[in-house]
Amino acid sequence: MREADNPCVRCGACCASFRVDFAREELMSAGGCVPDGLAVPLTEHLCRMRGTDHAQPRCAALSGQVGVDARCGIYEWRPGPCREFGMLATLGRGDDACSRARQRHGLPPLD
């Protein structure tokens, strides 16, 4: 599937629906790829993507309008949970979590 045809690339519903916790080792300062400024420390071993712990979550790396033209500003460097989320969506169909996120934003589930 071409990137332009991937519904995940322009959707962003998951980025504005869920908390994203990941290992500190994924931070740039620890040799990973995630920019430190986009993370909030949680524990000695865990961080959270900034903005995802708000009452109405929205990842600080997300730009644009959800469901219209949303983009991850660090797509190539996103943490593991973001890479693993909605793997089926890259095939044009979503899993249950993807469907719930899309529903929260008034979007139909992926078939």
Biopython code that builds the backbone (N, CA, C, O; Angstrom):
import numpy as np
from Bio.PDB.StructureBuilder import StructureBuilder

atoms = [
    (1, "MET", "N", (0.851, -1.185, 0.000)),
    (1, "MET", "CA", (0.000, 0.000, 0.000)),
    (1, "MET", "C", (0.891, 1.241, 0.000)),
    (1, "MET", "O", (1.845, 1.340, 0.772)),
    (2, "ARG", "N", (0.566, 2.163, -0.863)),
    (2, "ARG", "CA", (1.299, 3.431, -0.902)),
    (2, "ARG", "C", (0.956, 4.238, 0.347)),
    (2, "ARG", "O", (-0.149, 4.127, 0.878)),
    (3, "GLU", "N", (1.911, 5.057, 0.818)),
    (3, "GLU", "CA", (1.669, 5.872, 2.013)),
    (3, "GLU", "C", (0.454, 6.765, 1.842)),
    (3, "GLU", "O", (-0.303, 6.962, 2.793)),
    (4, "ALA", "N", (0.252, 7.306, 0.657)),
    (4, "ALA", "CA", (-0.882, 8.198, 0.409)),
    (4, "ALA", "C", (-2.220, 7.466, 0.574)),
    (4, "ALA", "O", (-3.236, 8.098, 0.863)),
    (5, "ASP", "N", (-2.227, 6.143, 0.394)),
    (5, "ASP", "CA", (-3.448, 5.346, 0.527)),
    (5, "ASP", "C", (-3.647, 4.796, 1.932)),
    (5, "ASP", "O", (-4.695, 4.221, 2.229)),
    (6, "ASN", "N", (-2.665, 4.964, 2.792)),
    (6, "ASN", "CA", (-2.733, 4.448, 4.152)),
    (6, "ASN", "C", (-3.637, 5.350, 4.990)),
    (6, "ASN", "O", (-3.313, 6.522, 5.184)),
    (7, "PRO", "N", (-4.770, 4.833, 5.494)),
    (7, "PRO", "CA", (-5.690, 5.669, 6.262)),
    (7, "PRO", "C", (-5.077, 6.192, 7.567)),
    (7, "PRO", "O", (-5.520, 7.217, 8.086)),
    (8, "CYS", "N", (-4.077, 5.508, 8.095)),
    (8, "CYS", "CA", (-3.435, 5.954, 9.342)),
    (8, "CYS", "C", (-2.694, 7.274, 9.156)),
    (8, "CYS", "O", (-2.624, 8.089, 10.076)),
    (9, "VAL", "N", (-2.153, 7.476, 7.984)),
    (9, "VAL", "CA", (-1.315, 8.654, 7.749)),
    (9, "VAL", "C", (-2.107, 9.951, 7.868)),
    (9, "VAL", "O", (-1.548, 10.969, 8.274)),
    (10, "ARG", "N", (-3.385, 9.940, 7.526)),
    (10, "ARG", "CA", (-4.164, 11.180, 7.570)),
    (10, "ARG", "C", (-5.266, 11.191, 8.630)),
    (10, "ARG", "O", (-5.945, 12.205, 8.791)),
    (11, "CYS", "N", (-5.459, 10.091, 9.352)),
    (11, "CYS", "CA", (-6.557, 9.976, 10.318)),
    (11, "CYS", "C", (-6.260, 10.694, 11.628)),
    (11, "CYS", "O", (-6.863, 11.730, 11.912)),
    (12, "GLY", "N", (-5.344, 10.164, 12.428)),
    (12, "GLY", "CA", (-4.972, 10.775, 13.700)),
    (12, "GLY", "C", (-5.923, 10.525, 14.857)),
    (12, "GLY", "O", (-5.691, 11.047, 15.948)),
    (13, "ALA", "N", (-6.989, 9.745, 14.667)),
    (13, "ALA", "CA", (-7.949, 9.515, 15.751)),
    (13, "ALA", "C", (-7.293, 8.844, 16.952)),
    (13, "ALA", "O", (-7.597, 9.195, 18.093)),
    (14, "CYS", "N", (-6.406, 7.893, 16.719)),
    (14, "CYS", "CA", (-5.754, 7.215, 17.848)),
    (14, "CYS", "C", (-4.851, 8.191, 18.599)),
    (14, "CYS", "O", (-4.712, 8.086, 19.818)),
    (15, "CYS", "N", (-4.242, 9.128, 17.897)),
    (15, "CYS", "CA", (-3.343, 10.113, 18.510)),
    (15, "CYS", "C", (-4.100, 11.120, 19.367)),
    (15, "CYS", "O", (-3.501, 11.842, 20.164)),
    (16, "ALA", "N", (-5.396, 11.163, 19.200)),
    (16, "ALA", "CA", (-6.233, 12.087, 19.967)),
    (16, "ALA", "C", (-7.268, 11.316, 20.781)),
    (16, "ALA", "O", (-8.366, 11.810, 21.037)),
    (17, "SER", "N", (-6.901, 10.086, 21.189)),
    (17, "SER", "CA", (-7.831, 9.259, 21.963)),
    (17, "SER", "C", (-7.197, 8.505, 23.117)),
    (17, "SER", "O", (-7.862, 8.251, 24.121)),
    (18, "PHE", "N", (-5.933, 8.144, 22.999)),
    (18, "PHE", "CA", (-5.319, 7.239, 23.970)),
    (18, "PHE", "C", (-4.036, 7.794, 24.576)),
    (18, "PHE", "O", (-3.360, 8.635, 23.983)),
    (19, "ARG", "N", (-3.714, 7.301, 25.782)),
    (19, "ARG", "CA", (-2.414, 7.580, 26.391)),
    (19, "ARG", "C", (-1.371, 6.751, 25.664)),
    (19, "ARG", "O", (-1.647, 5.647, 25.194)),
    (20, "VAL", "N", (-0.168, 7.303, 25.580)),
    (20, "VAL", "CA", (0.931, 6.576, 24.942)),
    (20, "VAL", "C", (2.112, 6.538, 25.906)),
    (20, "VAL", "O", (2.838, 7.520, 26.065)),
    (21, "ASP", "N", (2.287, 5.393, 26.538)),
    (21, "ASP", "CA", (3.409, 5.172, 27.446)),
    (21, "ASP", "C", (4.453, 4.319, 26.738)),
    (21, "ASP", "O", (4.111, 3.408, 25.984)),
    (22, "PHE", "N", (5.714, 4.614, 26.980)),
    (22, "PHE", "CA", (6.785, 3.869, 26.325)),
    (22, "PHE", "C", (8.036, 3.866, 27.191)),
    (22, "PHE", "O", (8.142, 4.645, 28.138)),
    (23, "ALA", "N", (8.971, 3.001, 26.872)),
    (23, "ALA", "CA", (10.209, 2.857, 27.633)),
    (23, "ALA", "C", (11.113, 4.070, 27.431)),
    (23, "ALA", "O", (11.230, 4.592, 26.322)),
    (24, "ARG", "N", (11.746, 4.507, 28.510)),
    (24, "ARG", "CA", (12.678, 5.649, 28.447)),
    (24, "ARG", "C", (13.804, 5.414, 27.436)),
    (24, "ARG", "O", (14.359, 6.370, 26.893)),
    (25, "GLU", "N", (14.138, 4.158, 27.184)),
    (25, "GLU", "CA", (15.191, 3.840, 26.229)),
    (25, "GLU", "C", (14.867, 4.333, 24.813)),
    (25, "GLU", "O", (15.758, 4.433, 23.969)),
    (26, "GLU", "N", (13.599, 4.638, 24.559)),
    (26, "GLU", "CA", (13.201, 5.130, 23.242)),
    (26, "GLU", "C", (13.456, 6.627, 23.070)),
    (26, "GLU", "O", (13.322, 7.153, 21.965)),
    (27, "LEU", "N", (13.823, 7.316, 24.152)),
    (27, "LEU", "CA", (14.131, 8.751, 24.073)),
    (27, "LEU", "C", (15.475, 8.977, 23.392)),
    (27, "LEU", "O", (16.389, 8.164, 23.528)),
    (28, "MET", "N", (15.595, 10.072, 22.666)),
    (28, "MET", "CA", (16.855, 10.410, 21.996)),
    (28, "MET", "C", (18.024, 10.442, 22.980)),
    (28, "MET", "O", (19.118, 9.971, 22.669)),
    (29, "SER", "N", (17.786, 10.998, 24.159)),
    (29, "SER", "CA", (18.855, 11.113, 25.148)),
    (29, "SER", "C", (19.355, 9.752, 25.635)),
    (29, "SER", "O", (20.438, 9.658, 26.213)),
    (30, "ALA", "N", (18.574, 8.706, 25.405)),
    (30, "ALA", "CA", (18.957, 7.357, 25.815)),
    (30, "ALA", "C", (19.350, 6.502, 24.617)),
    (30, "ALA", "O", (19.487, 5.284, 24.732)),
    (31, "GLY", "N", (19.533, 7.154, 23.454)),
    (31, "GLY", "CA", (19.930, 6.421, 22.258)),
    (31, "GLY", "C", (18.783, 6.025, 21.353)),
    (31, "GLY", "O", (19.004, 5.368, 20.336)),
    (32, "GLY", "N", (17.551, 6.411, 21.700)),
    (32, "GLY", "CA", (16.384, 6.092, 20.877)),
    (32, "GLY", "C", (16.094, 7.201, 19.876)),
    (32, "GLY", "O", (16.976, 7.988, 19.531)),
    (33, "CYS", "N", (14.869, 7.253, 19.423)),
    (33, "CYS", "CA", (14.487, 8.201, 18.372)),
    (33, "CYS", "C", (13.485, 9.267, 18.799)),
    (33, "CYS", "O", (13.366, 10.292, 18.127)),
    (34, "VAL", "N", (12.764, 9.055, 19.889)),
    (34, "VAL", "CA", (11.701, 9.983, 20.290)),
    (34, "VAL", "C", (12.323, 11.245, 20.908)),
    (34, "VAL", "O", (13.097, 11.143, 21.860)),
    (35, "PRO", "N", (11.998, 12.421, 20.382)),
    (35, "PRO", "CA", (12.522, 13.665, 20.959)),
    (35, "PRO", "C", (12.115, 13.809, 22.425)),
    (35, "PRO", "O", (10.940, 13.674, 22.766)),
    (36, "ASP", "N", (13.094, 14.082, 23.287)),
    (36, "ASP", "CA", (12.851, 14.191, 24.726)),
    (36, "ASP", "C", (11.778, 15.224, 25.067)),
    (36, "ASP", "O", (11.006, 15.018, 26.003)),
    (37, "GLY", "N", (11.717, 16.318, 24.333)),
    (37, "GLY", "CA", (10.772, 17.387, 24.617)),
    (37, "GLY", "C", (9.326, 17.004, 24.409)),
    (37, "GLY", "O", (8.429, 17.722, 24.850)),
    (38, "LEU", "N", (9.078, 15.886, 23.746)),
    (38, "LEU", "CA", (7.711, 15.428, 23.511)),
    (38, "LEU", "C", (7.261, 14.389, 24.526)),
    (38, "LEU", "O", (6.170, 13.830, 24.412)),
    (39, "ALA", "N", (8.110, 14.131, 25.526)),
    (39, "ALA", "CA", (7.794, 13.108, 26.515)),
    (39, "ALA", "C", (7.721, 13.692, 27.917)),
    (39, "ALA", "O", (8.404, 14.661, 28.249)),
    (40, "VAL", "N", (6.872, 13.073, 28.728)),
    (40, "VAL", "CA", (6.729, 13.416, 30.140)),
    (40, "VAL", "C", (7.194, 12.192, 30.925)),
    (40, "VAL", "O", (6.701, 11.090, 30.683)),
    (41, "PRO", "N", (8.135, 12.360, 31.863)),
    (41, "PRO", "CA", (8.567, 11.201, 32.641)),
    (41, "PRO", "C", (7.461, 10.700, 33.566)),
    (41, "PRO", "O", (6.751, 11.495, 34.182)),
    (42, "LEU", "N", (7.321, 9.387, 33.660)),
    (42, "LEU", "CA", (6.325, 8.769, 34.548)),
    (42, "LEU", "C", (7.008, 8.059, 35.706)),
    (42, "LEU", "O", (6.716, 8.320, 36.873)),
    (43, "THR", "N", (7.914, 7.167, 35.369)),
    (43, "THR", "CA", (8.653, 6.401, 36.370)),
    (43, "THR", "C", (10.113, 6.360, 35.920)),
    (43, "THR", "O", (10.504, 7.004, 34.947)),
    (44, "GLU", "N", (10.889, 5.595, 36.649)),
    (44, "GLU", "CA", (12.301, 5.435, 36.295)),
    (44, "GLU", "C", (12.461, 4.817, 34.908)),
    (44, "GLU", "O", (13.459, 5.055, 34.227)),
    (45, "HIS", "N", (11.478, 4.027, 34.497)),
    (45, "HIS", "CA", (11.587, 3.289, 33.242)),
    (45, "HIS", "C", (10.582, 3.692, 32.165)),
    (45, "HIS", "O", (10.712, 3.266, 31.017)),
    (46, "LEU", "N", (9.582, 4.504, 32.513)),
    (46, "LEU", "CA", (8.513, 4.836, 31.564)),
    (46, "LEU", "C", (8.360, 6.334, 31.333)),
    (46, "LEU", "O", (8.593, 7.150, 32.225)),
    (47, "CYS", "N", (7.962, 6.671, 30.112)),
    (47, "CYS", "CA", (7.603, 8.044, 29.723)),
    (47, "CYS", "C", (6.237, 7.990, 29.072)),
    (47, "CYS", "O", (5.731, 6.916, 28.746)),
    (48, "ARG", "N", (5.650, 9.151, 28.888)),
    (48, "ARG", "CA", (4.365, 9.268, 28.201)),
    (48, "ARG", "C", (4.481, 10.380, 27.179)),
    (48, "ARG", "O", (5.106, 11.408, 27.440)),
    (49, "MET", "N", (3.887, 10.180, 26.027)),
    (49, "MET", "CA", (3.879, 11.240, 25.017)),
    (49, "MET", "C", (3.104, 12.434, 25.573)),
    (49, "MET", "O", (1.990, 12.288, 26.077)),
    (50, "ARG", "N", (3.701, 13.592, 25.475)),
    (50, "ARG", "CA", (3.105, 14.829, 25.982)),
    (50, "ARG", "C", (1.744, 15.060, 25.321)),
    (50, "ARG", "O", (1.598, 14.939, 24.105)),
    (51, "GLY", "N", (0.758, 15.395, 26.149)),
    (51, "GLY", "CA", (-0.592, 15.681, 25.656)),
    (51, "GLY", "C", (-1.530, 14.496, 25.699)),
    (51, "GLY", "O", (-2.748, 14.669, 25.656)),
    (52, "THR", "N", (-0.975, 13.274, 25.785)),
    (52, "THR", "CA", (-1.857, 12.108, 25.756)),
    (52, "THR", "C", (-2.468, 11.789, 27.110)),
    (52, "THR", "O", (-3.311, 10.899, 27.215)),
    (53, "ASP", "N", (-2.047, 12.513, 28.158)),
    (53, "ASP", "CA", (-2.635, 12.265, 29.464)),
    (53, "ASP", "C", (-3.683, 13.319, 29.844)),
    (53, "ASP", "O", (-4.128, 13.356, 30.991)),
    (54, "HIS", "N", (-4.071, 14.155, 28.918)),
    (54, "HIS", "CA", (-5.104, 15.164, 29.177)),
    (54, "HIS", "C", (-6.490, 14.526, 29.171)),
    (54, "HIS", "O", (-6.665, 13.421, 28.659)),
    (55, "ALA", "N", (-7.468, 15.218, 29.736)),
    (55, "ALA", "CA", (-8.844, 14.717, 29.746)),
    (55, "ALA", "C", (-9.330, 14.458, 28.318)),
    (55, "ALA", "O", (-10.033, 13.479, 28.066)),
    (56, "GLN", "N", (-8.960, 15.322, 27.405)),
    (56, "GLN", "CA", (-9.208, 15.102, 25.978)),
    (56, "GLN", "C", (-7.835, 14.946, 25.334)),
    (56, "GLN", "O", (-7.228, 15.929, 24.908)),
    (57, "PRO", "N", (-7.343, 13.699, 25.263)),
    (57, "PRO", "CA", (-5.982, 13.472, 24.799)),
    (57, "PRO", "C", (-5.743, 13.971, 23.381)),
    (57, "PRO", "O", (-6.607, 13.883, 22.508)),
    (58, "ARG", "N", (-4.546, 14.493, 23.187)),
    (58, "ARG", "CA", (-4.078, 14.843, 21.844)),
    (58, "ARG", "C", (-2.557, 14.896, 21.920)),
    (58, "ARG", "O", (-1.987, 15.753, 22.594)),
    (59, "CYS", "N", (-1.925, 13.992, 21.237)),
    (59, "CYS", "CA", (-0.471, 13.913, 21.264)),
    (59, "CYS", "C", (0.138, 15.214, 20.753)),
    (59, "CYS", "O", (-0.335, 15.794, 19.776)),
    (60, "ALA", "N", (1.190, 15.661, 21.426)),
    (60, "ALA", "CA", (1.868, 16.900, 21.041)),
    (60, "ALA", "C", (2.515, 16.794, 19.665)),
    (60, "ALA", "O", (2.805, 17.815, 19.043)),
    (61, "ALA", "N", (2.742, 15.587, 19.185)),
    (61, "ALA", "CA", (3.358, 15.405, 17.863)),
    (61, "ALA", "C", (2.327, 15.450, 16.730)),
    (61, "ALA", "O", (2.698, 15.475, 15.557)),
    (62, "LEU", "N", (1.049, 15.459, 17.073)),
    (62, "LEU", "CA", (-0.014, 15.456, 16.057)),
    (62, "LEU", "C", (-0.285, 16.863, 15.557)),
    (62, "LEU", "O", (-0.435, 17.794, 16.348)),
    (63, "SER", "N", (-0.348, 17.012, 14.252)),
    (63, "SER", "CA", (-0.730, 18.300, 13.666)),
    (63, "SER", "C", (-1.891, 18.073, 12.704)),
    (63, "SER", "O", (-2.103, 16.961, 12.221)),
    (64, "GLY", "N", (-2.630, 19.125, 12.437)),
    (64, "GLY", "CA", (-3.762, 19.037, 11.523)),
    (64, "GLY", "C", (-5.049, 18.654, 12.217)),
    (64, "GLY", "O", (-5.113, 18.581, 13.444)),
    (65, "GLN", "N", (-6.066, 18.412, 11.425)),
    (65, "GLN", "CA", (-7.398, 18.090, 11.924)),
    (65, "GLN", "C", (-7.638, 16.586, 11.834)),
    (65, "GLN", "O", (-7.473, 15.981, 10.775)),
    (66, "VAL", "N", (-8.031, 15.994, 12.960)),
    (66, "VAL", "CA", (-8.299, 14.553, 13.003)),
    (66, "VAL", "C", (-9.334, 14.178, 11.959)),
    (66, "VAL", "O", (-10.371, 14.828, 11.832)),
    (67, "GLY", "N", (-9.044, 13.128, 11.217)),
    (67, "GLY", "CA", (-9.961, 12.605, 10.212)),
    (67, "GLY", "C", (-9.975, 13.351, 8.905)),
    (67, "GLY", "O", (-10.618, 12.913, 7.951)),
    (68, "VAL", "N", (-9.280, 14.470, 8.835)),
    (68, "VAL", "CA", (-9.269, 15.268, 7.612)),
    (68, "VAL", "C", (-7.865, 15.282, 7.018)),
    (68, "VAL", "O", (-7.643, 14.798, 5.907)),
    (69, "ASP", "N", (-6.938, 15.831, 7.757)),
    (69, "ASP", "CA", (-5.556, 15.920, 7.285)),
    (69, "ASP", "C", (-4.618, 15.946, 8.483)),
    (69, "ASP", "O", (-3.826, 16.876, 8.642)),
    (70, "ALA", "N", (-4.710, 14.922, 9.323)),
    (70, "ALA", "CA", (-3.866, 14.838, 10.514)),
    (70, "ALA", "C", (-2.540, 14.188, 10.144)),
    (70, "ALA", "O", (-2.489, 13.301, 9.292)),
    (71, "ARG", "N", (-1.486, 14.630, 10.782)),
    (71, "ARG", "CA", (-0.148, 14.103, 10.516)),
    (71, "ARG", "C", (0.626, 13.976, 11.819)),
    (71, "ARG", "O", (0.505, 14.818, 12.708)),
    (72, "CYS", "N", (1.412, 12.932, 11.922)),
    (72, "CYS", "CA", (2.333, 12.773, 13.044)),
    (72, "CYS", "C", (3.634, 13.477, 12.663)),
    (72, "CYS", "O", (4.258, 13.159, 11.650)),
    (73, "GLY", "N", (4.023, 14.427, 13.485)),
    (73, "GLY", "CA", (5.241, 15.179, 13.214)),
    (73, "GLY", "C", (6.519, 14.382, 13.416)),
    (73, "GLY", "O", (7.593, 14.802, 12.985)),
    (74, "ILE", "N", (6.403, 13.227, 14.076)),
    (74, "ILE", "CA", (7.584, 12.385, 14.304)),
    (74, "ILE", "C", (7.320, 10.960, 13.813)),
    (74, "ILE", "O", (7.816, 10.004, 14.408)),
    (75, "TYR", "N", (6.562, 10.810, 12.760)),
    (75, "TYR", "CA", (6.140, 9.487, 12.287)),
    (75, "TYR", "C", (7.316, 8.507, 12.193)),
    (75, "TYR", "O", (7.196, 7.366, 12.639)),
    (76, "GLU", "N", (8.428, 8.925, 11.631)),
    (76, "GLU", "CA", (9.585, 8.041, 11.481)),
    (76, "GLU", "C", (10.228, 7.721, 12.825)),
    (76, "GLU", "O", (10.915, 6.707, 12.953)),
    (77, "TRP", "N", (10.015, 8.572, 13.831)),
    (77, "TRP", "CA", (10.650, 8.420, 15.137)),
    (77, "TRP", "C", (9.657, 8.114, 16.252)),
    (77, "TRP", "O", (10.022, 8.175, 17.426)),
    (78, "ARG", "N", (8.413, 7.786, 15.916)),
    (78, "ARG", "CA", (7.381, 7.543, 16.922)),
    (78, "ARG", "C", (7.753, 6.342, 17.796)),
    (78, "ARG", "O", (8.480, 5.451, 17.356)),
    (79, "PRO", "N", (7.253, 6.322, 19.035)),
    (79, "PRO", "CA", (7.585, 5.225, 19.947)),
    (79, "PRO", "C", (6.900, 3.915, 19.560)),
    (79, "PRO", "O", (5.982, 3.886, 18.740)),
    (80, "GLY", "N", (7.374, 2.843, 20.173)),
    (80, "GLY", "CA", (6.877, 1.504, 19.890)),
    (80, "GLY", "C", (5.371, 1.345, 19.931)),
    (80, "GLY", "O", (4.806, 0.760, 19.006)),
    (81, "PRO", "N", (4.681, 1.844, 20.973)),
    (81, "PRO", "CA", (3.225, 1.652, 21.011)),
    (81, "PRO", "C", (2.520, 2.267, 19.798)),
    (81, "PRO", "O", (1.516, 1.732, 19.329)),
    (82, "CYS", "N", (3.031, 3.362, 19.300)),
    (82, "CYS", "CA", (2.438, 3.991, 18.117)),
    (82, "CYS", "C", (2.694, 3.145, 16.872)),
    (82, "CYS", "O", (1.839, 3.043, 15.992)),
    (83, "ARG", "N", (3.876, 2.544, 16.808)),
    (83, "ARG", "CA", (4.208, 1.670, 15.677)),
    (83, "ARG", "C", (3.331, 0.421, 15.667)),
    (83, "ARG", "O", (2.951, -0.075, 14.607)),
    (84, "GLU", "N", (3.016, -0.079, 16.858)),
    (84, "GLU", "CA", (2.246, -1.315, 16.979)),
    (84, "GLU", "C", (0.742, -1.099, 16.874)),
    (84, "GLU", "O", (0.014, -2.023, 16.514)),
    (85, "PHE", "N", (0.266, 0.099, 17.181)),
    (85, "PHE", "CA", (-1.173, 0.355, 17.205)),
    (85, "PHE", "C", (-1.770, 0.259, 15.809)),
    (85, "PHE", "O", (-1.209, 0.779, 14.844)),
    (86, "GLY", "N", (-2.892, -0.400, 15.715)),
    (86, "GLY", "CA", (-3.651, -0.418, 14.469)),
    (86, "GLY", "C", (-2.922, -0.976, 13.278)),
    (86, "GLY", "O", (-3.082, -0.475, 12.165)),
    (87, "MET", "N", (-2.121, -2.007, 13.485)),
    (87, "MET", "CA", (-1.372, -2.596, 12.370)),
    (87, "MET", "C", (-2.293, -2.980, 11.212)),
    (87, "MET", "O", (-1.901, -2.892, 10.049)),
    (88, "LEU", "N", (-3.516, -3.405, 11.529)),
    (88, "LEU", "CA", (-4.453, -3.783, 10.474)),
    (88, "LEU", "C", (-4.847, -2.586, 9.616)),
    (88, "LEU", "O", (-5.178, -2.743, 8.441)),
    (89, "ALA", "N", (-4.811, -1.390, 10.202)),
    (89, "ALA", "CA", (-5.209, -0.208, 9.438)),
    (89, "ALA", "C", (-4.280, 0.023, 8.259)),
    (89, "ALA", "O", (-4.691, 0.597, 7.251)),
    (90, "THR", "N", (-3.036, -0.415, 8.373)),
    (90, "THR", "CA", (-2.122, -0.262, 7.238)),
    (90, "THR", "C", (-2.557, -1.149, 6.081)),
    (90, "THR", "O", (-2.108, -0.970, 4.949)),
    (91, "LEU", "N", (-3.435, -2.110, 6.371)),
    (91, "LEU", "CA", (-3.989, -2.968, 5.327)),
    (91, "LEU", "C", (-5.367, -2.487, 4.891)),
    (91, "LEU", "O", (-6.029, -3.136, 4.081)),
    (92, "GLY", "N", (-5.801, -1.341, 5.435)),
    (92, "GLY", "CA", (-7.088, -0.777, 5.051)),
    (92, "GLY", "C", (-8.240, -1.200, 5.928)),
    (92, "GLY", "O", (-9.393, -0.894, 5.625)),
    (93, "ARG", "N", (-7.947, -1.908, 7.024)),
    (93, "ARG", "CA", (-9.009, -2.276, 7.959)),
    (93, "ARG", "C", (-8.496, -2.059, 9.370)),
    (93, "ARG", "O", (-7.309, -2.247, 9.639)),
    (94, "GLY", "N", (-9.376, -1.669, 10.262)),
    (94, "GLY", "CA", (-8.970, -1.344, 11.625)),
    (94, "GLY", "C", (-9.321, -2.440, 12.613)),
    (94, "GLY", "O", (-10.155, -3.302, 12.338)),
    (95, "ASP", "N", (-8.669, -2.392, 13.774)),
    (95, "ASP", "CA", (-9.011, -3.305, 14.854)),
    (95, "ASP", "C", (-10.006, -2.609, 15.768)),
    (95, "ASP", "O", (-10.452, -1.503, 15.461)),
    (96, "ASP", "N", (-10.365, -3.237, 16.892)),
    (96, "ASP", "CA", (-11.360, -2.667, 17.801)),
    (96, "ASP", "C", (-10.928, -1.313, 18.365)),
    (96, "ASP", "O", (-11.735, -0.386, 18.431)),
    (97, "ALA", "N", (-9.666, -1.194, 18.771)),
    (97, "ALA", "CA", (-9.187, 0.075, 19.337)),
    (97, "ALA", "C", (-9.221, 1.180, 18.288)),
    (97, "ALA", "O", (-9.577, 2.319, 18.591)),
    (98, "CYS", "N", (-8.855, 0.850, 17.074)),
    (98, "CYS", "CA", (-8.913, 1.822, 15.978)),
    (98, "CYS", "C", (-10.356, 2.274, 15.763)),
    (98, "CYS", "O", (-10.623, 3.466, 15.611)),
    (99, "SER", "N", (-11.275, 1.325, 15.753)),
    (99, "SER", "CA", (-12.699, 1.655, 15.550)),
    (99, "SER", "C", (-13.227, 2.548, 16.668)),
    (99, "SER", "O", (-13.981, 3.486, 16.409)),
    (100, "ARG", "N", (-12.830, 2.260, 17.927)),
    (100, "ARG", "CA", (-13.273, 3.089, 19.058)),
    (100, "ARG", "C", (-12.718, 4.509, 18.937)),
    (100, "ARG", "O", (-13.432, 5.478, 19.192)),
    (101, "ALA", "N", (-11.463, 4.632, 18.555)),
    (101, "ALA", "CA", (-10.852, 5.957, 18.406)),
    (101, "ALA", "C", (-11.551, 6.731, 17.305)),
    (101, "ALA", "O", (-11.860, 7.910, 17.476)),
    (102, "ARG", "N", (-11.801, 6.091, 16.191)),
    (102, "ARG", "CA", (-12.475, 6.756, 15.081)),
    (102, "ARG", "C", (-13.889, 7.177, 15.474)),
    (102, "ARG", "O", (-14.338, 8.265, 15.114)),
    (103, "GLN", "N", (-14.586, 6.319, 16.207)),
    (103, "GLN", "CA", (-15.950, 6.631, 16.653)),
    (103, "GLN", "C", (-15.954, 7.870, 17.547)),
    (103, "GLN", "O", (-16.850, 8.706, 17.433)),
    (104, "ARG", "N", (-14.962, 8.002, 18.439)),
    (104, "ARG", "CA", (-14.862, 9.169, 19.324)),
    (104, "ARG", "C", (-14.792, 10.471, 18.541)),
    (104, "ARG", "O", (-15.174, 11.529, 19.042)),
    (105, "HIS", "N", (-14.312, 10.389, 17.332)),
    (105, "HIS", "CA", (-14.148, 11.586, 16.508)),
    (105, "HIS", "C", (-15.146, 11.645, 15.360)),
    (105, "HIS", "O", (-14.966, 12.398, 14.404)),
    (106, "GLY", "N", (-16.203, 10.840, 15.467)),
    (106, "GLY", "CA", (-17.269, 10.874, 14.467)),
    (106, "GLY", "C", (-16.883, 10.297, 13.126)),
    (106, "GLY", "O", (-17.465, 10.658, 12.103)),
    (107, "LEU", "N", (-15.907, 9.401, 13.114)),
    (107, "LEU", "CA", (-15.446, 8.789, 11.862)),
    (107, "LEU", "C", (-15.952, 7.348, 11.782)),
    (107, "LEU", "O", (-16.042, 6.672, 12.807)),
    (108, "PRO", "N", (-16.278, 6.878, 10.598)),
    (108, "PRO", "CA", (-16.721, 5.490, 10.465)),
    (108, "PRO", "C", (-15.548, 4.536, 10.653)),
    (108, "PRO", "O", (-14.400, 4.915, 10.424)),
    (109, "PRO", "N", (-15.824, 3.305, 11.067)),
    (109, "PRO", "CA", (-14.736, 2.317, 11.185)),
    (109, "PRO", "C", (-14.175, 1.985, 9.805)),
    (109, "PRO", "O", (-14.854, 2.130, 8.789)),
    (110, "LEU", "N", (-12.940, 1.543, 9.793)),
    (110, "LEU", "CA", (-12.340, 1.089, 8.535)),
    (110, "LEU", "C", (-12.873, -0.298, 8.245)),
    (110, "LEU", "O", (-12.987, -1.119, 9.155)),
    (111, "ASP", "N", (-13.199, -0.573, 7.002)),
    (111, "ASP", "CA", (-13.720, -1.895, 6.625)),
    (111, "ASP", "C", (-12.583, -2.820, 6.241)),
    (111, "ASP", "O", (-12.819, -3.977, 5.893)),
]
sb = StructureBuilder()
sb.init_structure("model")
sb.init_model(0)
sb.init_chain("A")
sb.init_seg("    ")
for serial, (resi, resn, name, xyz) in enumerate(atoms, 1):
    if name == "N":
        sb.init_residue(resn, " ", resi, " ")
    sb.init_atom(name, np.array(xyz, "f"), 0.0, 1.0, " ", f" {name:<3s}", serial, name[0])
structure = sb.get_structure()
